[in-house]
Every structure is written in C-alpha cells, then in structure tokens.
Amino acid sequence: MTGTLTVNTNNDVPIRLNSTDASCKISLADSGASSGIANNNGSLRFYTGGDAGTYTGQTEYMRLTSAGNVGIGVTNPQDRLHVAL
C-alpha cells in the first residue's frame, strides 16, 4: 500500500489515511498476532489473528459493505444483517 497519513487540527476528520490502491488498513500488532480494520473497495473488514510481522493469515470476523449490509462470519453479506451460524 502506498499513500499518506494526515493528522488534521480540525474536528471533521482528525486522522485520515489515504491510499492509492484499493485497500487501506489500520492494524494493531504485538509480538504474536495482529488485528485491525481494512477498507477494501468500499467495504470495512474487521479481522484478528495472523502473523504480526507479515500481516498474513488473518481471519475476517465482520464486514460492513458500501450498501450498508453487515456480515458476521460472512464476507459477502446479502441482507442488512447476515450472520453465519
């Protein structure tokens, strides 16, 4: 990913990540694993796990699509709330 991190002094958008490709991530990592939020083509993905050094092997647990659908345990929610059982 390439892009910029901007910290603004106004209250509208105090921190903004801009990416020149289709994905932008906010990751939190410790020595063992990572978790975070990713914007992927207009959908927000919430994930945990994986390798903290390479950010691979993460498991997506929830997704909010640009259409407003929320999926829990589902990567392509078809309804307002789509939960995998």
DRENKOL-391202 format. One line per 2 residues: number of its first residue (from 1); their letters; for each residue x, y, z of N, C-alpha, C. Coordinates in nm, 3 decimals. Each point is the difference from the previous one (the first is absolute). Layout:
residues N
NUM) A) X,Y,Z,X,Y,Z,X,Y,Z ~ ...
END
This chain:
residues 85
1) MT) 0.084,-0.117,0.000,-0.084,0.117,0.000,0.088,0.123,0.000 ~ -0.035,0.095,-0.080,0.066,0.129,0.005,-0.104,0.105,0.026
3) GT) 0.038,0.107,0.064,-0.094,0.105,0.030,0.054,0.094,0.104 ~ -0.090,0.066,0.069,0.041,0.100,0.099,-0.079,-0.016,0.129
5) LT) 0.059,0.044,0.108,-0.067,0.012,0.128,-0.005,0.147,0.032 ~ -0.120,0.052,0.021,-0.018,0.141,0.029,-0.063,0.016,0.137
7) VN) 0.058,0.083,0.083,-0.058,0.035,0.130,-0.044,0.144,-0.011 ~ -0.131,0.023,0.008,-0.057,0.134,-0.015,-0.026,0.064,0.134
9) TN) -0.010,0.130,0.000,-0.034,0.072,0.123,-0.148,0.033,0.008 ~ -0.076,-0.028,-0.107,-0.144,0.025,0.007,-0.071,-0.120,0.060
11) ND) -0.125,0.015,0.035,-0.077,-0.107,0.065,-0.073,-0.090,-0.098 ~ -0.001,0.034,-0.130,-0.074,-0.080,-0.097,0.065,-0.137,-0.022
13) VP) 0.127,-0.003,-0.028,0.074,-0.124,-0.023,0.136,0.016,0.067 ~ 0.010,-0.035,0.129,0.126,0.024,0.070,0.116,-0.084,-0.051
15) IR) -0.025,-0.123,-0.043,0.104,-0.085,-0.057,-0.055,-0.062,-0.127 ~ 0.077,0.010,-0.106,-0.046,-0.052,-0.129,0.112,-0.080,-0.064
17) LN) -0.032,-0.120,-0.050,0.092,-0.082,-0.077,-0.045,0.003,-0.145 ~ 0.087,0.040,-0.089,-0.030,0.000,-0.142,0.086,-0.105,-0.067
19) ST) -0.061,-0.079,-0.086,0.072,-0.105,-0.070,-0.016,0.019,-0.150 ~ 0.104,-0.032,-0.075,-0.009,0.009,-0.145,-0.044,-0.132,-0.063
21) DA) -0.019,-0.104,0.080,-0.053,-0.126,-0.053,-0.135,-0.028,0.065 ~ -0.056,-0.119,-0.022,-0.137,-0.030,0.042,-0.014,-0.037,0.147
23) SC) 0.107,-0.007,0.074,-0.008,-0.045,0.138,0.079,0.092,0.092 ~ -0.055,0.027,0.116,0.067,0.081,0.101,-0.028,-0.065,0.135
25) KI) 0.105,-0.026,0.080,-0.017,-0.073,0.126,0.047,0.081,0.119 ~ -0.068,-0.023,0.112,0.047,0.044,0.130,0.024,-0.129,0.077
27) SL) 0.124,-0.026,0.034,0.034,-0.125,0.068,0.061,0.027,0.136 ~ -0.035,-0.084,0.095,0.059,0.001,0.133,0.072,-0.133,0.015
29) AD) 0.126,0.003,0.038,0.077,-0.123,0.008,0.082,-0.004,0.127 ~ 0.016,-0.119,0.053,0.095,-0.023,0.109,0.100,-0.103,-0.051
31) SG) 0.075,-0.062,0.087,0.102,-0.094,-0.045,-0.059,-0.129,-0.055 ~ -0.128,-0.026,0.023,-0.057,-0.126,-0.042,-0.099,0.006,-0.114
33) AS) -0.084,0.102,-0.003,-0.106,0.003,-0.101,-0.042,0.143,-0.027 ~ -0.088,0.015,-0.098,-0.050,0.133,-0.034,-0.151,-0.002,-0.009
35) SG) -0.059,0.117,0.008,-0.143,0.018,-0.023,-0.018,0.137,-0.062 ~ -0.114,0.023,-0.061,-0.018,0.130,-0.061,-0.127,0.016,-0.079
37) IA) -0.003,0.112,-0.070,-0.111,0.038,-0.086,0.059,0.032,-0.136 ~ -0.065,-0.046,-0.105,0.048,0.028,-0.136,-0.115,0.051,-0.085
39) NN) 0.029,0.102,-0.080,-0.092,0.045,-0.103,0.039,-0.074,-0.126 ~ -0.093,-0.076,-0.055,0.029,-0.078,-0.119,-0.107,0.026,-0.104
41) NG) 0.029,0.085,-0.096,-0.096,0.036,-0.106,-0.134,0.047,0.056 ~ 0.002,0.081,0.104,-0.122,0.056,0.056,-0.063,-0.080,0.112
43) SL) 0.053,-0.117,0.032,-0.050,-0.081,0.111,0.099,0.009,0.116 ~ -0.052,0.008,0.121,0.085,-0.005,0.119,0.008,-0.143,0.048
45) RF) 0.123,-0.052,0.017,0.021,-0.136,0.049,0.063,0.010,0.138 ~ -0.047,-0.081,0.094,0.054,-0.006,0.135,0.061,-0.139,0.018
47) YT) 0.129,-0.003,0.036,0.069,-0.128,0.004,0.091,-0.012,0.121 ~ 0.038,-0.124,0.032,0.094,-0.029,0.108,0.091,-0.114,-0.042
49) GG) 0.104,-0.019,0.079,0.089,-0.113,-0.020,0.102,0.022,-0.108 ~ 0.072,-0.104,-0.031,0.100,0.006,-0.105,0.137,0.038,0.053
51) DA) 0.093,0.004,-0.090,0.139,0.030,0.033,0.018,0.151,0.014 ~ 0.052,0.043,0.114,0.017,0.143,0.026,0.106,0.063,-0.089
53) GT) 0.094,-0.078,-0.049,0.105,0.055,-0.083,-0.039,0.018,-0.145 ~ -0.081,-0.092,-0.052,-0.037,0.005,-0.143,-0.146,0.036,-0.023
55) YT) -0.081,0.005,0.106,-0.143,0.028,-0.010,-0.071,-0.099,-0.093 ~ 0.044,-0.126,0.003,-0.065,-0.104,-0.078,-0.070,-0.098,0.094
57) GQ) -0.094,-0.075,-0.051,-0.070,-0.101,0.078,-0.106,0.057,0.093 ~ -0.047,0.119,-0.028,-0.101,0.062,0.085,-0.138,-0.060,-0.028
59) TE) -0.084,0.001,0.101,-0.137,-0.050,-0.013,-0.096,0.117,0.007 ~ -0.081,0.014,-0.104,-0.100,0.106,-0.002,-0.122,-0.046,0.081
61) YM) -0.047,0.085,0.091,-0.115,-0.035,0.083,-0.124,0.081,-0.033 ~ 0.018,0.120,-0.053,-0.117,0.082,-0.031,0.031,0.089,-0.120
63) RL) -0.104,0.028,-0.079,0.016,0.089,-0.116,-0.120,0.092,-0.009 ~ 0.024,0.125,-0.029,-0.104,0.100,-0.026,0.019,0.044,-0.145
65) TS) -0.098,-0.028,-0.085,0.014,0.032,-0.143,-0.043,0.143,-0.028 ~ 0.034,0.048,-0.120,-0.040,0.134,-0.041,-0.151,0.011,-0.017
67) AG) -0.069,-0.113,-0.011,-0.147,-0.001,-0.009,-0.066,0.005,0.137 ~ 0.081,-0.006,0.107,-0.054,0.005,0.135,-0.029,-0.135,0.061
69) NV) 0.034,-0.107,-0.070,-0.021,-0.135,0.054,0.113,-0.036,0.095 ~ -0.034,-0.070,0.108,0.097,-0.044,0.100,0.004,-0.151,-0.001
71) GI) 0.120,-0.054,-0.011,0.017,-0.144,0.006,0.088,-0.038,0.118 ~ -0.044,-0.093,0.081,0.079,-0.054,0.110,0.029,-0.145,-0.034
73) GV) 0.128,-0.029,-0.022,0.039,-0.133,-0.045,-0.029,-0.022,-0.147 ~ -0.032,0.107,-0.072,-0.035,-0.006,-0.141,0.077,0.112,-0.072
75) TN) 0.064,-0.031,-0.113,0.077,0.102,-0.070,-0.078,0.073,-0.109 ~ -0.120,-0.049,-0.033,-0.083,0.064,-0.101,-0.145,0.005,0.047
77) PQ) -0.030,0.085,0.102,-0.135,0.002,0.056,-0.105,0.043,-0.103 ~ -0.110,-0.073,-0.004,-0.106,0.024,-0.097,-0.119,0.076,0.058
79) DR) -0.003,0.016,0.132,-0.110,0.068,0.068,0.056,0.105,0.094 ~ -0.089,0.082,0.058,0.044,0.102,0.097,0.081,-0.061,0.111
81) LH) -0.039,-0.118,0.048,0.078,-0.074,0.098,0.004,-0.146,-0.045 ~ 0.118,-0.049,-0.029,0.019,-0.135,-0.048,0.099,-0.068,0.093
83) VA) -0.047,-0.098,0.077,0.082,-0.066,0.101,0.018,-0.147,-0.037 ~ 0.126,-0.045,-0.001,0.028,-0.142,-0.023,-0.025,-0.077,0.129
85) L) -0.064,-0.112,-0.013,-0.029,-0.082,0.119,0.096,-0.116,0.010
END
